[in-house]
Amino acid sequence: MSQPVKVAITGAAGQIGYAMLFRIASGGLFGPDQPVKLGLLEITPALGALNGTLMELDDCAFPLLKGVTATDNAEEAFADADWVILVGGMPRKEGMDRADLIRANGPIFTGQGKAINAAAPKAKVLVVANPCNTNCLIAMSHAPNVPRENWFAMTRLDENRAKAQLAQKAGVGVSDVTRMTIWGNHSDTQYPDYKNARIGGKAATEVISDHAWLGETFIPTVAKRGGAVIKARGASSAASAANAALDCVRSCSQPTPADDWHSVAIFSDGNPYGVPGGLMYSFPIRTGGDLSCSIVPELAIDDDARRRIDASADELQKEREVVKELLGPAV
């Protein structure tokens, strides 16, 4: 077997972390032949619950799990990690807006960015905790030793939601939906780009003739799905968020098929679509054979798409202004 891949997870005793751990440890992330180690971070009051999770990991007797560190010390959890998944934070609750989340969660990522910088400068980092784009910017700004291209904010849950909606409307399986792009922020301003998507290799707009549904129902359904889940179950998305995080790490860890791409927020400096620099912005991304991620160029952008892409960038600029006192020297 190869050397273990170490994955560090914050908020490891929470619902999303709990939904992730057992899939990673069983080989569900990197495959049945790749050993793994886990670094689990929790706040001190949650260490008891985390110890219960450790007991369950022991009781599963996963052959691929080669070590677990559970701690309330970020540098200890992150030490020599290959991937750091930042899940921990206050979850969105019904009635909360993005400003509430920024005020609650933003300061957490100052310290975590510094800890990654010190303990895992070669790691790739995926931020899941919301508002994930701006939280990622905060953490990255305090980690000058970590390359900017190693930072990602998750819009894969939005991509998965969009694929499911298109597949259901078209009466096909979700694997038939490809080239699905989420532009912008993981928020209501995101743009789920059905115009460049494919269903069974054909343009989605050819397969789905109800163009009013695409423009008037599909986009808001995807953008507001998180709120709908909260209203329905009384809590934020957990299992679907955990699944999307693993999908995202997997897509960033292996070459993208030539006829497809995936969506994830990256640092927007020098992008080909006119998005202002200095933001964590979601683009269509391909992962190359060297595992570097690049933006898919030259997609068709009409006036409506341009307006939506710019609106999400405007929101992210406003969020950056709100947290400007939290940003470090690396942006």
DALINQUI-V459082 format. One record per residue. N is the residue number from 1. RES is the residue in one small letter. SS is DSSP state (H for helix, E for strand, C for the rest). PSI is psi in degrees with one decimal (* if undefined). D_LAST is the distance of its C-alpha to the last C-alpha in Angstrom with 1 decimal. Layout:
n->N res->RES ss->SS psi->PSI d_last->D_LAST
n->N res->RES ss->SS psi->PSI d_last->D_LAST
This chain:
n->1 res->m ss->C psi->155.6 d_last->39.4
n->2 res->s ss->C psi->173.3 d_last->35.9
n->3 res->q ss->C psi->146.4 d_last->33.6
n->4 res->p ss->C psi->144.5 d_last->32.2
n->5 res->v ss->E psi->128.9 d_last->28.7
n->6 res->k ss->E psi->127.1 d_last->27.0
n->7 res->v ss->E psi->121.9 d_last->25.4
n->8 res->a ss->E psi->137.6 d_last->23.9
n->9 res->i ss->E psi->128.8 d_last->24.1
n->10 res->t ss->E psi->157.3 d_last->23.3
n->11 res->g ss->C psi->37.7 d_last->25.8
n->12 res->a ss->C psi->-20.2 d_last->28.3
n->13 res->a ss->C psi->-4.8 d_last->31.3
n->14 res->g ss->C psi->178.8 d_last->30.3
n->15 res->q ss->H psi->-43.5 d_last->31.7
n->16 res->i ss->H psi->-47.3 d_last->29.0
n->17 res->g ss->H psi->-44.0 d_last->28.7
n->18 res->y ss->H psi->-39.1 d_last->32.5
n->19 res->a ss->H psi->-21.5 d_last->32.7
n->20 res->m ss->H psi->-42.8 d_last->30.5
n->21 res->l ss->H psi->-45.7 d_last->31.8
n->22 res->f ss->H psi->-30.0 d_last->35.3
n->23 res->r ss->H psi->-39.4 d_last->34.3
n->24 res->i ss->H psi->-47.0 d_last->32.0
n->25 res->a ss->H psi->-25.5 d_last->34.6
n->26 res->s ss->C psi->-2.9 d_last->37.3
n->27 res->g ss->C psi->7.3 d_last->35.7
n->28 res->g ss->C psi->-9.6 d_last->34.6
n->29 res->l ss->C psi->-55.7 d_last->31.0
n->30 res->f ss->C psi->0.5 d_last->31.5
n->31 res->g ss->C psi->167.2 d_last->35.2
n->32 res->p ss->C psi->-5.3 d_last->38.5
n->33 res->d ss->C psi->5.3 d_last->38.3
n->34 res->q ss->C psi->109.7 d_last->34.9
n->35 res->p ss->C psi->154.6 d_last->35.0
n->36 res->v ss->E psi->155.6 d_last->32.1
n->37 res->k ss->E psi->153.8 d_last->31.0
n->38 res->l ss->E psi->135.5 d_last->29.4
n->39 res->g ss->E psi->115.1 d_last->27.2
n->40 res->l ss->E psi->123.3 d_last->27.7
n->41 res->l ss->E psi->134.4 d_last->25.9
n->42 res->e ss->C psi->159.0 d_last->27.4
n->43 res->i ss->C psi->154.8 d_last->27.6
n->44 res->t ss->H psi->-43.9 d_last->30.7
n->45 res->p ss->H psi->-17.6 d_last->33.0
n->46 res->a ss->H psi->4.8 d_last->32.6
n->47 res->l ss->H psi->-30.4 d_last->33.5
n->48 res->g ss->H psi->-45.5 d_last->37.1
n->49 res->a ss->H psi->-39.0 d_last->36.2
n->50 res->l ss->H psi->-36.1 d_last->34.1
n->51 res->n ss->H psi->-36.0 d_last->37.1
n->52 res->g ss->H psi->-37.9 d_last->39.1
n->53 res->t ss->H psi->-39.1 d_last->36.8
n->54 res->l ss->H psi->-39.8 d_last->37.1
n->55 res->m ss->H psi->-40.8 d_last->40.9
n->56 res->e ss->H psi->-39.5 d_last->40.7
n->57 res->l ss->H psi->-42.5 d_last->38.7
n->58 res->d ss->H psi->-45.0 d_last->41.4
n->59 res->d ss->H psi->-20.4 d_last->44.1
n->60 res->c ss->H psi->-21.2 d_last->42.7
n->61 res->a ss->C psi->51.4 d_last->43.3
n->62 res->f ss->C psi->120.7 d_last->40.7
n->63 res->p ss->C psi->-29.7 d_last->41.5
n->64 res->l ss->C psi->-14.5 d_last->38.0
n->65 res->l ss->E psi->112.0 d_last->36.4
n->66 res->k ss->E psi->7.8 d_last->36.3
n->67 res->g ss->E psi->146.7 d_last->34.7
n->68 res->v ss->E psi->131.4 d_last->33.0
n->69 res->t ss->E psi->124.1 d_last->31.1
n->70 res->a ss->E psi->125.6 d_last->31.0
n->71 res->t ss->E psi->165.6 d_last->29.4
n->72 res->d ss->C psi->11.9 d_last->27.6
n->73 res->n ss->C psi->116.1 d_last->25.5
n->74 res->a ss->H psi->-45.0 d_last->22.1
n->75 res->e ss->H psi->-36.4 d_last->21.9
n->76 res->e ss->H psi->-42.0 d_last->25.5
n->77 res->a ss->H psi->-36.9 d_last->25.0
n->78 res->f ss->H psi->-11.4 d_last->22.0
n->79 res->a ss->C psi->120.7 d_last->23.6
n->80 res->d ss->C psi->27.1 d_last->23.7
n->81 res->a ss->C psi->145.7 d_last->22.9
n->82 res->d ss->C psi->-36.3 d_last->22.6
n->83 res->w ss->E psi->137.5 d_last->21.3
n->84 res->v ss->E psi->123.8 d_last->19.8
n->85 res->i ss->E psi->111.8 d_last->20.6
n->86 res->l ss->E psi->97.3 d_last->19.2
n->87 res->v ss->C psi->-33.2 d_last->22.2
n->88 res->g ss->C psi->136.6 d_last->22.9
n->89 res->g ss->C psi->170.2 d_last->22.5
n->90 res->m ss->C psi->125.2 d_last->24.8
n->91 res->p ss->C psi->154.6 d_last->26.3
n->92 res->r ss->C psi->134.1 d_last->26.7
n->93 res->k ss->C psi->159.5 d_last->30.2
n->94 res->e ss->C psi->131.4 d_last->32.4
n->95 res->g ss->C psi->-12.3 d_last->31.7
n->96 res->m ss->C psi->141.1 d_last->28.1
n->97 res->d ss->C psi->179.0 d_last->25.6
n->98 res->r ss->H psi->-33.3 d_last->21.9
n->99 res->a ss->H psi->-38.0 d_last->21.3
n->100 res->d ss->H psi->-44.7 d_last->23.5
n->101 res->l ss->H psi->-40.4 d_last->21.5
n->102 res->i ss->H psi->-45.5 d_last->18.2
n->103 res->r ss->H psi->-36.1 d_last->20.0
n->104 res->a ss->H psi->-39.1 d_last->21.7
n->105 res->n ss->H psi->-25.8 d_last->19.1
n->106 res->g ss->H psi->-50.3 d_last->15.6
n->107 res->p ss->H psi->-26.4 d_last->16.3
n->108 res->i ss->H psi->-35.3 d_last->17.6
n->109 res->f ss->H psi->-13.9 d_last->14.3
n->110 res->t ss->H psi->-52.4 d_last->12.9
n->111 res->g ss->H psi->-37.5 d_last->15.8
n->112 res->q ss->H psi->-35.5 d_last->15.9
n->113 res->g ss->H psi->-43.2 d_last->12.4
n->114 res->k ss->H psi->-38.8 d_last->13.7
n->115 res->a ss->H psi->-41.1 d_last->17.0
n->116 res->i ss->H psi->-42.4 d_last->15.9
n->117 res->n ss->H psi->-39.5 d_last->14.0
n->118 res->a ss->H psi->-38.7 d_last->17.4
n->119 res->a ss->H psi->-21.9 d_last->19.9
n->120 res->a ss->C psi->59.1 d_last->18.8
n->121 res->p ss->C psi->-14.3 d_last->16.2
n->122 res->k ss->C psi->0.1 d_last->18.1
n->123 res->a ss->C psi->153.9 d_last->18.2
n->124 res->k ss->E psi->143.4 d_last->17.3
n->125 res->v ss->E psi->127.7 d_last->16.1
n->126 res->l ss->E psi->123.5 d_last->17.4
n->127 res->v ss->E psi->123.3 d_last->16.7
n->128 res->v ss->C psi->-37.7 d_last->20.0
n->129 res->a ss->C psi->133.8 d_last->20.1
n->130 res->n ss->C psi->151.5 d_last->19.8
n->131 res->p ss->C psi->108.9 d_last->18.0
n->132 res->c ss->H psi->-36.8 d_last->16.5
n->133 res->n ss->H psi->-49.1 d_last->13.9
n->134 res->t ss->H psi->-35.2 d_last->12.2
n->135 res->n ss->H psi->-40.2 d_last->13.1
n->136 res->c ss->H psi->-42.1 d_last->11.4
n->137 res->l ss->H psi->-42.0 d_last->8.0
n->138 res->i ss->H psi->-50.4 d_last->8.8
n->139 res->a ss->H psi->-45.7 d_last->10.2
n->140 res->m ss->H psi->-36.4 d_last->7.6
n->141 res->s ss->H psi->-18.3 d_last->5.2
n->142 res->h ss->C psi->16.2 d_last->8.5
n->143 res->a ss->C psi->68.4 d_last->9.5
n->144 res->p ss->C psi->-19.1 d_last->8.6
n->145 res->n ss->C psi->-11.4 d_last->12.2
n->146 res->v ss->C psi->123.9 d_last->11.9
n->147 res->p ss->C psi->141.6 d_last->11.4
n->148 res->r ss->H psi->-33.1 d_last->9.2
n->149 res->e ss->H psi->-5.0 d_last->12.7
n->150 res->n ss->H psi->1.9 d_last->14.0
n->151 res->w ss->E psi->133.4 d_last->12.4
n->152 res->f ss->E psi->143.8 d_last->14.7
n->153 res->a ss->E psi->139.9 d_last->15.7
n->154 res->m ss->C psi->118.8 d_last->19.4
n->155 res->t ss->C psi->14.1 d_last->21.3
n->156 res->r ss->H psi->-30.9 d_last->24.2
n->157 res->l ss->H psi->-40.5 d_last->26.3
n->158 res->d ss->H psi->-42.0 d_last->26.2
n->159 res->e ss->H psi->-46.0 d_last->27.2
n->160 res->n ss->H psi->-41.1 d_last->30.0
n->161 res->r ss->H psi->-43.1 d_last->31.2
n->162 res->a ss->H psi->-43.9 d_last->31.3
n->163 res->k ss->H psi->-42.1 d_last->33.2
n->164 res->a ss->H psi->-41.8 d_last->35.7
n->165 res->q ss->H psi->-44.0 d_last->36.4
n->166 res->l ss->H psi->-41.8 d_last->37.0
n->167 res->a ss->H psi->-42.7 d_last->39.2
n->168 res->q ss->H psi->-41.6 d_last->41.2
n->169 res->k ss->H psi->-38.0 d_last->41.8
n->170 res->a ss->H psi->-11.8 d_last->42.9
n->171 res->g ss->C psi->36.5 d_last->44.9
n->172 res->v ss->C psi->173.6 d_last->43.3
n->173 res->g ss->C psi->155.7 d_last->41.4
n->174 res->v ss->H psi->-25.6 d_last->37.6
n->175 res->s ss->H psi->-15.9 d_last->37.6
n->176 res->d ss->H psi->-13.4 d_last->38.9
n->177 res->v ss->E psi->121.3 d_last->35.7
n->178 res->t ss->E psi->173.1 d_last->33.2
n->179 res->r ss->C psi->39.7 d_last->30.3
n->180 res->m ss->C psi->119.3 d_last->29.1
n->181 res->t ss->E psi->134.4 d_last->25.7
n->182 res->i ss->E psi->116.7 d_last->23.7
n->183 res->w ss->E psi->135.5 d_last->21.3
n->184 res->g ss->E psi->-133.6 d_last->18.5
n->185 res->n ss->C psi->148.9 d_last->18.2
n->186 res->h ss->C psi->78.0 d_last->20.4
n->187 res->s ss->C psi->-175.7 d_last->22.3
n->188 res->d ss->C psi->-16.7 d_last->25.3
n->189 res->t ss->C psi->-4.1 d_last->23.5
n->190 res->q ss->C psi->155.6 d_last->23.0
n->191 res->y ss->E psi->102.9 d_last->25.2
n->192 res->p ss->E psi->107.8 d_last->27.4
n->193 res->d ss->E psi->85.8 d_last->28.5
n->194 res->y ss->H psi->-20.0 d_last->32.1
n->195 res->k ss->H psi->-26.7 d_last->32.9
n->196 res->n ss->H psi->1.8 d_last->31.4
n->197 res->a ss->C psi->159.8 d_last->32.6
n->198 res->r ss->E psi->145.1 d_last->35.7
n->199 res->i ss->E psi->115.1 d_last->38.6
n->200 res->g ss->C psi->31.7 d_last->41.0
n->201 res->g ss->C psi->-6.6 d_last->39.6
n->202 res->k ss->E psi->157.9 d_last->40.4
n->203 res->a ss->E psi->135.4 d_last->38.2
n->204 res->a ss->H psi->-34.4 d_last->37.8
n->205 res->t ss->H psi->-17.1 d_last->39.1
n->206 res->e ss->H psi->-38.7 d_last->42.3
n->207 res->v ss->H psi->-40.4 d_last->42.9
n->208 res->i ss->C psi->107.2 d_last->42.2
n->209 res->s ss->C psi->-14.4 d_last->44.3
n->210 res->d ss->C psi->80.2 d_last->43.5
n->211 res->h ss->H psi->-25.6 d_last->40.7
n->212 res->a ss->H psi->-40.0 d_last->41.0
n->213 res->w ss->H psi->-42.7 d_last->40.1
n->214 res->l ss->H psi->-44.9 d_last->37.0
n->215 res->g ss->H psi->-33.6 d_last->35.6
n->216 res->e ss->H psi->-23.5 d_last->36.9
n->217 res->t ss->H psi->-48.6 d_last->37.1
n->218 res->f ss->H psi->-52.4 d_last->35.0
n->219 res->i ss->H psi->-52.4 d_last->31.6
n->220 res->p ss->H psi->-30.2 d_last->32.0
n->221 res->t ss->H psi->-45.7 d_last->33.6
n->222 res->v ss->H psi->-46.9 d_last->30.6
n->223 res->a ss->H psi->-30.6 d_last->28.0
n->224 res->k ss->C psi->12.3 d_last->30.1
n->225 res->r ss->H psi->-37.3 d_last->31.3
n->226 res->g ss->H psi->-44.5 d_last->29.4
n->227 res->g ss->H psi->-37.0 d_last->31.1
n->228 res->a ss->H psi->-37.6 d_last->34.4
n->229 res->v ss->H psi->-44.0 d_last->34.2
n->230 res->i ss->H psi->-44.5 d_last->33.6
n->231 res->k ss->H psi->-37.1 d_last->36.6
n->232 res->a ss->H psi->-42.3 d_last->38.8
n->233 res->r ss->H psi->-3.8 d_last->38.2
n->234 res->g ss->C psi->12.6 d_last->37.0
n->235 res->a ss->C psi->159.8 d_last->33.8
n->236 res->s ss->C psi->164.3 d_last->30.6
n->237 res->s ss->C psi->130.6 d_last->30.5
n->238 res->a ss->C psi->-62.6 d_last->30.7
n->239 res->a ss->H psi->-42.4 d_last->32.6
n->240 res->s ss->H psi->-33.3 d_last->31.2
n->241 res->a ss->H psi->-42.2 d_last->27.6
n->242 res->a ss->H psi->-43.6 d_last->28.4
n->243 res->n ss->H psi->-42.9 d_last->30.0
n->244 res->a ss->H psi->-38.3 d_last->27.1
n->245 res->a ss->H psi->-43.2 d_last->24.7
n->246 res->l ss->H psi->-39.7 d_last->27.1
n->247 res->d ss->H psi->-42.9 d_last->27.5
n->248 res->c ss->H psi->-47.3 d_last->23.8
n->249 res->v ss->H psi->-42.6 d_last->23.6
n->250 res->r ss->H psi->-44.4 d_last->26.9
n->251 res->s ss->H psi->-30.9 d_last->25.7
n->252 res->c ss->C psi->-2.9 d_last->22.6
n->253 res->s ss->C psi->3.3 d_last->25.0
n->254 res->q ss->C psi->152.5 d_last->27.7
n->255 res->p ss->C psi->142.6 d_last->28.2
n->256 res->t ss->C psi->136.7 d_last->28.4
n->257 res->p ss->C psi->146.0 d_last->32.0
n->258 res->a ss->C psi->-27.2 d_last->32.4
n->259 res->d ss->C psi->19.4 d_last->33.5
n->260 res->d ss->C psi->176.0 d_last->30.7
n->261 res->w ss->C psi->176.7 d_last->27.0
n->262 res->h ss->E psi->168.9 d_last->25.1
n->263 res->s ss->E psi->132.7 d_last->22.4
n->264 res->v ss->E psi->149.2 d_last->19.1
n->265 res->a ss->E psi->130.4 d_last->15.6
n->266 res->i ss->E psi->170.4 d_last->13.0
n->267 res->f ss->E psi->131.2 d_last->9.7
n->268 res->s ss->C psi->7.4 d_last->11.2
n->269 res->d ss->C psi->122.1 d_last->10.1
n->270 res->g ss->C psi->24.8 d_last->13.7
n->271 res->n ss->C psi->159.0 d_last->15.8
n->272 res->p ss->C psi->7.3 d_last->19.5
n->273 res->y ss->C psi->15.5 d_last->20.1
n->274 res->g ss->C psi->16.2 d_last->18.5
n->275 res->v ss->C psi->133.3 d_last->16.0
n->276 res->p ss->C psi->145.4 d_last->13.3
n->277 res->g ss->C psi->163.5 d_last->10.0
n->278 res->g ss->C psi->14.6 d_last->6.8
n->279 res->l ss->C psi->153.6 d_last->9.3
n->280 res->m ss->E psi->107.8 d_last->10.9
n->281 res->y ss->E psi->138.3 d_last->14.2
n->282 res->s ss->E psi->131.2 d_last->17.5
n->283 res->f ss->E psi->168.8 d_last->19.3
n->284 res->p ss->E psi->127.5 d_last->22.5
n->285 res->i ss->E psi->140.3 d_last->21.7
n->286 res->r ss->E psi->138.2 d_last->24.0
n->287 res->t ss->E psi->124.6 d_last->23.7
n->288 res->g ss->C psi->179.1 d_last->25.4
n->289 res->g ss->C psi->-25.3 d_last->27.9
n->290 res->d ss->C psi->7.5 d_last->25.4
n->291 res->l ss->C psi->16.0 d_last->23.5
n->292 res->s ss->C psi->147.8 d_last->20.5
n->293 res->c ss->E psi->134.1 d_last->19.5
n->294 res->s ss->E psi->152.9 d_last->19.6
n->295 res->i ss->E psi->133.6 d_last->19.9
n->296 res->v ss->C psi->121.9 d_last->23.6
n->297 res->p ss->C psi->166.0 d_last->24.2
n->298 res->e ss->C psi->31.7 d_last->26.8
n->299 res->l ss->C psi->149.5 d_last->27.7
n->300 res->a ss->C psi->126.9 d_last->29.9
n->301 res->i ss->C psi->107.8 d_last->28.2
n->302 res->d ss->C psi->-177.5 d_last->30.8
n->303 res->d ss->H psi->-39.9 d_last->30.5
n->304 res->d ss->H psi->-44.7 d_last->30.5
n->305 res->a ss->H psi->-41.1 d_last->27.7
n->306 res->r ss->H psi->-42.0 d_last->25.7
n->307 res->r ss->H psi->-42.6 d_last->26.2
n->308 res->r ss->H psi->-41.7 d_last->25.1
n->309 res->i ss->H psi->-42.5 d_last->22.0
n->310 res->d ss->H psi->-36.1 d_last->20.9
n->311 res->a ss->H psi->-39.6 d_last->22.0
n->312 res->s ss->H psi->-36.7 d_last->19.7
n->313 res->a ss->H psi->-39.9 d_last->16.7
n->314 res->d ss->H psi->-42.5 d_last->17.9
n->315 res->e ss->H psi->-42.2 d_last->18.1
n->316 res->l ss->H psi->-34.2 d_last->14.5
n->317 res->q ss->H psi->-38.2 d_last->13.4
n->318 res->k ss->H psi->-39.1 d_last->15.8
n->319 res->e ss->H psi->-41.8 d_last->14.6
n->320 res->r ss->H psi->-37.3 d_last->11.0
n->321 res->e ss->H psi->-38.3 d_last->13.0
n->322 res->v ss->H psi->-36.5 d_last->15.1
n->323 res->v ss->C psi->15.9 d_last->12.6
n->324 res->k ss->H psi->-29.4 d_last->10.6
n->325 res->e ss->H psi->-13.3 d_last->12.3
n->326 res->l ss->H psi->-8.7 d_last->11.2
n->327 res->l ss->C psi->138.1 d_last->7.5
n->328 res->g ss->C psi->-165.5 d_last->6.8
n->329 res->p ss->C psi->-8.0 d_last->5.7
n->330 res->a ss->C psi->9.6 d_last->3.8
n->331 res->v ss->C psi->* d_last->0.0
